[in-house]
Amino acid sequence: MKSLPRILFAAALTLGFAAAHAADATCDAQATDKKLHGAAKTSFLKKCNADAAASAPAGNAACETKAADKKLHGAAKNSFVKKCTADAAAGKS
């Protein structure tokens, strides 16, 4: 039973990195669409990534709840939460 908290922590950490990577790609795409360069792009990316990081934990908790409601476990749960979190970061519902 002592390893369960470690597993949950590792899963949460992994999902956090996945969400951050998805946010990086989304923010970079937005900066490209806005044709930002140099300091303007750096400033935009910093704010965009901070905003995405602030909303990721709430999105992740909602995805975990949805997975629990669907009674998903193991790889199916991880896959569902990963996709749900990525969709939430991209602004999909």
ZAVEX-67786 format. One record per residue: x, y, z of N, C-alpha, C in turn; residue in one letter. Coordinates in steps of 0.02 Angstrom, whole numbers, plus 50000, padded with zeros to 5 digits. Example, Ala and Ser with C-alpha at 12.3 -4.5 7.8 and 13.67 -1.06 7.14 Angstrom:
BEGIN
@nx: 50660, ny: 49716, nz: 50390, cax: 50615, cay: 49775, caz: 50390, cx: 50660, cy: 49835, cz: 50390, residu: a
@nx: 50642, ny: 49888, nz: 50354, cax: 50684, cay: 49947, caz: 50357, cx: 50645, cy: 50002, cz: 50394, residu: s
//
This chain:
BEGIN
@nx: 50040, ny: 49940, nz: 50000, cax: 50000, cay: 50000, caz: 50000, cx: 50042, cy: 50063, cz: 50000, residu: m
@nx: 50104, ny: 50059, nz: 50025, cax: 50146, cay: 50119, caz: 50026, cx: 50165, cy: 50141, cz: 49956, residu: k
@nx: 50165, ny: 50095, nz: 49908, cax: 50185, cay: 50114, caz: 49840, cx: 50129, cy: 50149, cz: 49802, residu: s
@nx: 50067, ny: 50142, nz: 49823, cax: 50011, cay: 50174, caz: 49789, cx: 50018, cy: 50250, cz: 49787, residu: l
@nx: 50034, ny: 50284, nz: 49842, cax: 50044, cay: 50356, caz: 49837, cx: 50100, cy: 50375, cz: 49789, residu: p
@nx: 50153, ny: 50335, nz: 49787, cax: 50208, cay: 50349, caz: 49741, cx: 50186, cy: 50342, cz: 49669, residu: r
@nx: 50146, ny: 50291, nz: 49655, cax: 50120, cay: 50281, caz: 49587, cx: 50074, cy: 50339, cz: 49567, residu: i
@nx: 50030, ny: 50359, nz: 49613, cax: 49985, cay: 50415, caz: 49599, cx: 50024, cy: 50480, cz: 49587, residu: l
@nx: 50076, ny: 50491, nz: 49628, cax: 50117, cay: 50550, caz: 49619, cx: 50152, cy: 50549, cz: 49552, residu: f
@nx: 50180, ny: 50491, nz: 49533, cax: 50214, cay: 50485, caz: 49468, cx: 50166, cy: 50496, cz: 49410, residu: a
@nx: 50105, ny: 50470, nz: 49417, cax: 50055, cay: 50479, caz: 49364, cx: 50036, cy: 50553, cz: 49358, residu: a
@nx: 50026, ny: 50586, nz: 49414, cax: 50008, cay: 50657, caz: 49413, cx: 50065, cy: 50698, cz: 49383, residu: a
@nx: 50126, ny: 50682, nz: 49401, cax: 50184, cay: 50717, caz: 49375, cx: 50189, cy: 50708, cz: 49299, residu: l
@nx: 50179, ny: 50647, nz: 49276, cax: 50182, cay: 50632, caz: 49204, cx: 50128, cy: 50670, cz: 49167, residu: t
@nx: 50068, ny: 50671, nz: 49194, cax: 50013, cay: 50707, caz: 49162, cx: 50026, cy: 50782, cz: 49161, residu: l
@nx: 50057, ny: 50807, nz: 49213, cax: 50075, cay: 50877, caz: 49215, cx: 50124, cy: 50896, cz: 49160, residu: g
@nx: 50174, ny: 50852, nz: 49150, cax: 50222, cay: 50865, caz: 49096, cx: 50188, cy: 50860, cz: 49027, residu: f
@nx: 50142, ny: 50812, nz: 49019, cax: 50107, cay: 50805, caz: 48956, cx: 50064, cy: 50866, cz: 48942, residu: a
@nx: 50031, ny: 50891, nz: 48993, cax: 49989, cay: 50951, caz: 48985, cx: 50032, cy: 51011, cz: 48968, residu: a
@nx: 50090, ny: 51017, nz: 49002, cax: 50134, cay: 51073, caz: 48988, cx: 50160, cy: 51070, cz: 48917, residu: a
@nx: 50177, ny: 51011, nz: 48893, cax: 50200, cay: 51004, caz: 48824, cx: 50145, cy: 51022, cz: 48775, residu: h
@nx: 50084, ny: 51001, nz: 48788, cax: 50028, cay: 51018, caz: 48744, cx: 50017, cy: 51094, cz: 48745, residu: a
@nx: 50024, ny: 51124, nz: 48803, cax: 50016, cay: 51197, caz: 48807, cx: 50071, cy: 51232, cz: 48768, residu: a
@nx: 50133, ny: 51207, nz: 48773, cax: 50189, cay: 51237, caz: 48736, cx: 50174, cy: 51237, cz: 48661, residu: d
@nx: 50149, ny: 51180, nz: 48636, cax: 50135, cay: 51174, caz: 48564, cx: 50078, cy: 51221, cz: 48545, residu: a
@nx: 50027, ny: 51225, nz: 48586, cax: 49971, cay: 51269, caz: 48572, cx: 49992, cy: 51342, cz: 48573, residu: t
@nx: 50029, ny: 51362, nz: 48623, cax: 50052, cay: 51431, caz: 48629, cx: 50099, cy: 51449, cz: 48571, residu: c
@nx: 50143, ny: 51403, nz: 48553, cax: 50188, cay: 51416, caz: 48497, cx: 50149, cy: 51425, cz: 48432, residu: d
@nx: 50098, ny: 51384, nz: 48422, cax: 50057, cay: 51390, caz: 48362, cx: 50020, cy: 51458, cz: 48362, residu: a
@nx: 49996, ny: 51479, nz: 48420, cax: 49962, cay: 51544, caz: 48423, cx: 50010, cy: 51601, cz: 48408, residu: q
@nx: 50072, ny: 51596, nz: 48433, cax: 50122, cay: 51648, caz: 48420, cx: 50138, cy: 51650, cz: 48345, residu: a
@nx: 50142, ny: 51592, nz: 48314, cax: 50155, cay: 51589, caz: 48242, cx: 50097, cy: 51620, cz: 48203, residu: t
@nx: 50036, ny: 51604, nz: 48223, cax: 49977, cay: 51633, caz: 48190, cx: 49976, cy: 51709, cz: 48195, residu: d
@nx: 50000, ny: 51735, nz: 48252, cax: 50001, cay: 51807, caz: 48263, cx: 50063, cy: 51839, cz: 48232, residu: k
@nx: 50107, ny: 51797, nz: 48203, cax: 50169, cay: 51821, caz: 48172, cx: 50212, cy: 51860, cz: 48221, residu: k
@nx: 50218, ny: 51833, nz: 48282, cax: 50259, cay: 51866, caz: 48333, cx: 50331, cy: 51842, cz: 48328, residu: l
@nx: 50378, ny: 51887, nz: 48342, cax: 50449, cay: 51871, caz: 48339, cx: 50485, cy: 51907, cz: 48396, residu: h
@nx: 50544, ny: 51882, nz: 48413, cax: 50586, cay: 51916, caz: 48462, cx: 50554, cy: 51922, cz: 48530, residu: g
@nx: 50561, ny: 51982, nz: 48559, cax: 50538, cay: 51995, caz: 48627, cx: 50462, cy: 51989, cz: 48633, residu: a
@nx: 50426, ny: 52008, nz: 48581, cax: 50353, cay: 52002, caz: 48582, cx: 50332, cy: 51929, cz: 48587, residu: a
@nx: 50366, ny: 51886, nz: 48549, cax: 50350, cay: 51815, caz: 48551, cx: 50368, cy: 51785, cz: 48619, residu: k
@nx: 50426, ny: 51803, nz: 48645, cax: 50447, cay: 51778, caz: 48710, cx: 50398, cy: 51798, cz: 48764, residu: t
@nx: 50377, ny: 51860, nz: 48764, cax: 50329, cay: 51884, caz: 48814, cx: 50262, cy: 51848, cz: 48807, residu: s
@nx: 50238, ny: 51841, nz: 48745, cax: 50175, cay: 51806, caz: 48733, cx: 50179, cy: 51734, cz: 48757, residu: f
@nx: 50233, ny: 51699, nz: 48739, cax: 50240, cay: 51629, caz: 48759, cx: 50243, cy: 51621, cz: 48835, residu: l
@nx: 50277, ny: 51667, nz: 48869, cax: 50282, cay: 51665, caz: 48941, cx: 50213, cy: 51670, cz: 48973, residu: k
@nx: 50173, ny: 51719, nz: 48950, cax: 50106, cay: 51729, caz: 48978, cx: 50060, cy: 51671, cz: 48958, residu: k
@nx: 50062, ny: 51650, nz: 48897, cax: 50019, cay: 51595, caz: 48873, cx: 50033, cy: 51531, cz: 48911, residu: c
@nx: 50096, ny: 51513, nz: 48919, cax: 50114, cay: 51452, caz: 48955, cx: 50096, cy: 51456, cz: 49029, residu: n
@nx: 50102, ny: 51516, nz: 49059, cax: 50083, cay: 51525, caz: 49129, cx: 50007, cy: 51516, cz: 49137, residu: a
@nx: 49969, ny: 51545, nz: 49090, cax: 49897, cay: 51538, caz: 49092, cx: 49876, cy: 51465, cz: 49083, residu: d
@nx: 49909, ny: 51431, nz: 49038, cax: 49893, cay: 51360, caz: 49025, cx: 49910, cy: 51317, cz: 49086, residu: a
@nx: 49966, ny: 51332, nz: 49118, cax: 49986, cay: 51294, caz: 49177, cx: 49938, cy: 51305, cz: 49235, residu: a
@nx: 49912, ny: 51365, nz: 49240, cax: 49865, cay: 51380, caz: 49294, cx: 49799, cy: 51343, cz: 49285, residu: a
@nx: 49779, ny: 51332, nz: 49223, cax: 49715, cay: 51298, caz: 49210, cx: 49723, cy: 51222, cz: 49205, residu: s
@nx: 49783, ny: 51197, nz: 49196, cax: 49793, cay: 51125, caz: 49187, cx: 49773, cy: 51083, cz: 49247, residu: a
@nx: 49790, ny: 51103, nz: 49309, cax: 49770, cay: 51060, caz: 49366, cx: 49694, cy: 51053, cz: 49371, residu: p
@nx: 49657, ny: 51105, nz: 49359, cax: 49584, cay: 51101, caz: 49362, cx: 49558, cy: 51055, cz: 49307, residu: a
@nx: 49587, ny: 51062, nz: 49248, cax: 49567, cay: 51019, caz: 49192, cx: 49583, cy: 50946, cz: 49206, residu: g
@nx: 49642, ny: 50935, nz: 49236, cax: 49663, cay: 50867, caz: 49251, cx: 49616, cy: 50836, cz: 49303, residu: n
@nx: 49597, ny: 50874, nz: 49354, cax: 49552, cay: 50848, caz: 49406, cx: 49485, cy: 50830, cz: 49375, residu: a
@nx: 49460, ny: 50871, nz: 49330, cax: 49397, cay: 50857, caz: 49296, cx: 49402, cy: 50793, cz: 49254, residu: a
@nx: 49458, ny: 50785, nz: 49222, cax: 49469, cay: 50725, caz: 49180, cx: 49474, cy: 50662, cz: 49224, residu: c
@nx: 49508, ny: 50668, nz: 49281, cax: 49512, cay: 50612, caz: 49328, cx: 49443, cy: 50593, cz: 49353, residu: e
@nx: 49401, ny: 50643, nz: 49366, cax: 49333, cay: 50630, caz: 49390, cx: 49292, cy: 50595, cz: 49335, residu: t
@nx: 49299, ny: 50618, nz: 49274, cax: 49263, cay: 50586, caz: 49218, cx: 49284, cy: 50514, cz: 49210, residu: k
@nx: 49350, ny: 50501, nz: 49217, cax: 49375, cay: 50433, caz: 49211, cx: 49347, cy: 50389, cz: 49267, residu: a
@nx: 49342, ny: 50416, nz: 49326, cax: 49314, cay: 50378, caz: 49382, cx: 49240, cy: 50364, cz: 49371, residu: a
@nx: 49204, ny: 50414, nz: 49344, cax: 49133, cay: 50404, caz: 49329, cx: 49123, cy: 50349, cz: 49278, residu: d
@nx: 49170, ny: 50344, nz: 49231, cax: 49165, cay: 50292, caz: 49179, cx: 49194, cy: 50225, cz: 49203, residu: k
@nx: 49218, ny: 50225, nz: 49266, cax: 49248, cay: 50165, caz: 49296, cx: 49307, cy: 50138, cz: 49255, residu: k
@nx: 49349, ny: 50184, nz: 49231, cax: 49408, cay: 50165, caz: 49193, cx: 49466, cy: 50152, cz: 49240, residu: l
@nx: 49508, ny: 50104, nz: 49222, cax: 49567, cay: 50087, caz: 49262, cx: 49625, cy: 50072, cz: 49217, residu: h
@nx: 49685, ny: 50076, nz: 49244, cax: 49745, cay: 50057, caz: 49208, cx: 49759, cy: 50098, cz: 49146, residu: g
@nx: 49778, ny: 50064, nz: 49093, cax: 49797, cay: 50097, caz: 49031, cx: 49738, cy: 50135, cz: 49000, residu: a
@nx: 49678, ny: 50108, nz: 49006, cax: 49619, cay: 50142, caz: 48978, cx: 49609, cy: 50209, cz: 49013, residu: a
@nx: 49617, ny: 50210, nz: 49079, cax: 49609, cay: 50272, caz: 49117, cx: 49664, cy: 50322, cz: 49098, residu: k
@nx: 49726, ny: 50298, nz: 49095, cax: 49782, cay: 50342, caz: 49078, cx: 49772, cy: 50373, cz: 49009, residu: n
@nx: 49752, ny: 50333, nz: 48961, cax: 49740, cay: 50357, caz: 48893, cx: 49684, cy: 50409, cz: 48892, residu: s
@nx: 49629, ny: 50393, nz: 48927, cax: 49572, cay: 50439, caz: 48928, cx: 49592, cy: 50506, cz: 48960, residu: f
@nx: 49626, ny: 50503, nz: 49017, cax: 49646, cay: 50565, caz: 49052, cx: 49695, cy: 50605, cz: 49010, residu: v
@nx: 49742, ny: 50572, nz: 48977, cax: 49790, cay: 50606, caz: 48935, cx: 49755, cy: 50644, cz: 48878, residu: k
@nx: 49709, ny: 50609, nz: 48844, cax: 49673, cay: 50641, caz: 48789, cx: 49627, cy: 50697, cz: 48814, residu: k
@nx: 49593, ny: 50684, nz: 48869, cax: 49548, cay: 50734, caz: 48898, cx: 49586, cy: 50797, cz: 48919, residu: c
@nx: 49644, ny: 50788, nz: 48950, cax: 49685, cay: 50845, caz: 48972, cx: 49711, cy: 50884, cz: 48911, residu: t
@nx: 49733, ny: 50848, nz: 48860, cax: 49757, cay: 50881, caz: 48799, cx: 49701, cy: 50920, cz: 48765, residu: a
@nx: 49642, ny: 50890, nz: 48763, cax: 49585, cay: 50924, caz: 48733, cx: 49566, cy: 50987, cz: 48773, residu: d
@nx: 49570, ny: 50982, nz: 48839, cax: 49554, cay: 51039, caz: 48881, cx: 49605, cy: 51095, cz: 48871, residu: a
@nx: 49669, ny: 51076, nz: 48864, cax: 49721, cay: 51126, caz: 48852, cx: 49713, cy: 51160, cz: 48784, residu: a
@nx: 49687, ny: 51121, nz: 48735, cax: 49677, cay: 51149, caz: 48668, cx: 49612, cy: 51188, cz: 48663, residu: a
@nx: 49571, ny: 51187, nz: 48716, cax: 49509, cay: 51224, caz: 48715, cx: 49449, cy: 51186, cz: 48688, residu: g
@nx: 49457, ny: 51120, nz: 48679, cax: 49401, cay: 51079, caz: 48656, cx: 49360, cy: 51059, cz: 48717, residu: k
@nx: 49297, ny: 51040, nz: 48705, cax: 49258, cay: 51017, caz: 48763, cx: 49245, cy: 50944, cz: 48761, residu: s
//
